[in-house]
Amino acid sequence: MHANEISYFLAFFSTVTLLFAIYYFFQYRSLKNRVKLQPRLQRILHDFRNKLLLLVESKELITILQNILKEAFPYRNHKIFIWDDDAGAYIIFGREAKDAFKIRVFDPFLLWLGEHENLYIADSLLNSVKEDAAKQAAKNFIQQTNAEVIIPFALNKSILAILTIDKAKSSKLKKEEIQFLYEIQGIASIAFSNAVLYERLQALNESLEEKVQERTRELQEAQAQLVQSEKFASLGVMVAGIAHEVNTPAGVIRAAVENIWKNIKEFLSSVLENHPISDANFMQIANIILNKKSVGHLDSTT
């Protein structure tokens, strides 16, 4: 069961990676009006790709992404929202759950982002959101985060993380910086998806190891019980054998005594005709004979 699940996830993982790679190629490489990046941003993007060649967990991926963003936008703050089990919501990575701004899983804007995976400029975002509840939630999100750019990372319409770049008082992001963020979104979306699948695979492996340990423990307990049962069975056979060996000669002796007793009674009865002998008198006679006493001492009742 677990082996099949692991094989399934490995195949699914490879397929998703390939699909995202194809998507990334056609989404960004084939754009004729693509803005050419500065050498500095190209180098940062190249380093980002290289660092994500190996599978990493979500937290490690976020740390890499944060360092890249600090290098690319040293004059701007950014926030990365990620799911937190303790808070039961998406919170800013690195913040305490009790103090952080939370986005609940059923937040209308969050659901809208899952359906519309794109990079959004905050000023024009509200024009794209048609539903009133989602639009109000989007307004609240922009106010709380002071975001100029909002970038969701999703897998199968499920939000994995949200990146926001804060507004700056002096200037807005340039076209080439927006293009750089598009590139980051394409790469990081693949990386986040891989990280999720990698963590699921690790969880399956851990679950499999726990199952193996549990089955091994149960087998050892069953084996110990079987050994104990065999010991008790052997002890029972031994006790039964000893009892048999003890009871056999005792039974023979008892049968012999009873036979002797019967014969003596018959003998005395034949000697003393018409005078039945009681057990008490018989015992008296036996004692007299054994002690070689005179027959004259017999009770008159005999």
N, C-alpha and C positions, 0 to 999 in steps of 0.2 A: 504494500500500500504506500508506504513512505518512499520507497525507491521509485515507484511510478510518479508520485507527486514531484520528486526532485527532478526526474527526467522531463516532466511536463514543464516545470518552471525554467529549466535550462533551455529547452526549445523555445519557450515563450520569450525568454530573455533575449535570445539571439535574434528572434524575429522582430521584436520591438526595436532593438538596436538598429537592425538593418533598415526598418521602415523609417525610423527617425533620421537615419543618415541620408536616405533617399529624399525625405521631406526637406531636410536641411539643404541638400544640394540644389533641389529645384526651387526652393523658396527664396534662397538668398544668392546663389551663384548665377542664376539665370536672369536676374534683374538688370535690364539694360541701363536703367537710370540709377544704378547703385552708386552711392557716394563713395569716393575713394578716401580711405582712412589715412591719417597721418602715420608716418613711420613709427612713432611712439605707440599709438593705439594698435597698429598692426603687430608690433612686438609683444605687447601685453596680451593680445588675443592669441597669438601663437603660443605664448607661455601657458595660457589658460588651457588650450587644447592639449598640450603635452602633459600637463599635470593631471588631466582627466582620462588619460589613456588606460590607466589601471582602475579597477573597481574600487570605489571608496564608499564609506557610509555617508548618510545624509549630513551629519554634523561636521565631518571632515570636509565634505563638499562645500558646505556653507562657509567654513573657515577660509577655504581657498578662494571662494567667490568674494568674500569680504576683502581679502588682501588685494585681489585684482581691482575691485572697485575703488579702494583707497588709492591705489596707484594711478588709476585712470582719472578719477575725480577727487583729487586731494582737497579741493575747495568746497566739496559738497558732502553732506551726510546722507546716509542711506539706511534702510531698514529691511530686514528679511523676516517675513512671517512664516512660521512653521508650526505644524500641529504639535500640541503638548498634551499628553495623556492626563497629567495631573490637573491642568486647567480645564480640560475638556473643550478646548478651543484653539484657534491659531493665535499665537502670541509672537512678539518680536524676539528673535533669537538672542539669547544672552541676558534677557530680562527675567526678573522674578515674576512668577505667575500672578501673585497677589497684587503687584504694582503695575502690571502691563495692560495695555489696551488689547482687548480680546475680540476676536471675530468668531462668532459661533458658527457651527457647521451648517445651520439652516439660515444663515444670514442671506437675505435676498441678493445683495451685491455679490457675495461669494458664489452663490449658485449661478448668477449671470456670468461671472468671469469663467466658470467652468464650461459654460456653453459657448463663450466667445474668447477663445485663446488668442490674444494679440497683445501688442504693446500699445499702451494708451497714454496720451498726453492729458493731464488732468483737466486743462481748460476746455478741451473738446470732448472729453469723455461723456459728460452729461448729455450731449446731443445724441450719443450713440445708444444710451439707455432709454428705452421707451416705457417700461413698466414703472409706475409711480413708487412702489415699495422699493424696487431695486435702485431707482434714481435717488430716493431719499437716503438709502443706506450708503450709496456711493458718495453723496455729499458729506455725510458724517465721516466716512472713511478718509476722504481728502482733507477735511478739517482736522481730524485727529492726527493724521500722519504728516501733514504739511507737504504732500507729495506733488511733484511736478510730473513725474513719470511713474506709471504703474505697470509692472510686468508680471503676469501670472505664469507659473510653471505647472502644467497639468499632465495627467495621464488618464486617458479614457474619460475625459470630462470631469475628472476628480482633481481638485487643486492639491498639489504637493507643497508648493511654497509660493509666496508673493514677494517680489522685490519692489521697493519704492525708492526713488531718488528725490531727495528733498528740494524744495524751491530755494533759489538763491535770490537775495535782495537786489543784487546788481545786474544779473543777466540770466537769460534762459539758455538751455542747452542748444548747442549748435547742431546742424544737420549731420555732420560727420559723427558727433557724439551720440545722436539718436541712432544712426546706422550701426555704431559700435554696440549699442545696447540691443539692437535687433540680433546682431551676431551672437552676443552673450546669451540672449534668450534661446536661440537655436541650439547652442552647445549645451547650456545648462539644463534645458528641457530633457535632452538625451541623458545627461549625467544624473539628473534627479530620478528619472525613470529607472535607470540602471541601478541606482543606489537603493531604490525601493525594492526592486526585484532581488538585489543582492542580499538585503536585510531579510527578506522573506525566505530566501534560500538558506541563510544562516539559521533562521528560526526553525526551519524544517530539519536541518542537521542536528540542532540542539534537541529538538523534540524526538528525533530518531534515537539519539544517544540516550536520552532519558528513558525511552521505551526499552532499549536494549538493557540498560541497567536495571530497570524495573523487572523485566522478564528474567534476567539473570538472578536477581534477588529472590524472586518467586521460585525459580528452579532450585536454588540452594536451600530455601526453606522446605520445599517439598522433599528434596533429597534427605535433609536432616530428619524430617518426620518419618520418612521411609526407613532410614537406618534405625531410628528409635523404635519403630514398630517391629522391625526384624529382631532387635535386641529383646523386646518384651516377648515376642513369639518364641525365641530360643530359650528364654528363661522359663516360659510356661512349659515347653517340652521337657526341659531339664527337671523342673519341679514335679511334673507328672511322672517322669521316669523314676525319680527318687521315691515318690509316694508308692509307686508300683512295687519297687524293690523292697520297701519297708513293709508294705501290706501283705505281700505274698508269703513270707515266712511266718508272719504273725497269724495269718489266716490258717496256715497249715497247723501251727501249734494249737490254735483254738479248736480246729476240727479234731485234732488228735486227743486233746483234753476232753472234749465233749464225747468222743467215742469211748475213751477209757471210762469216763464217768458212767456212761450208759451201760457198758459191759459189767462194771462192778455192781451197779444196782441190780442188773439182771441176775448176776451170780448170787448176790446175797438174798435176793427174793426167792431164788430156787432152793437155796439152803434153808431158809426160814419160810417154809411153805405156809400159806394161809396167814402170813403175818406181813402185810405190806409195810414198807419202810418209807417214812417221811424223809424229806430232804434234810431236816434238822438232825434226825436220828442217824441218817446216813453219814452226815458230816462228823457226828460224834464217833461212829464206828470207824470212819477213816482215820480220825485223829488217834484213836486207841491203837489201831493197827500200826500206824506210823510211829507211835511212841512206845510200841511193844508193851502195852498195858494189858491187864487181865480182862477177859471177856466178861467176867462177873460183875464188872462195874457198869454194865449197860443199864440204861434206864429201864424201869419195870414196864414201861409202856411198849417196849419193843417185843 
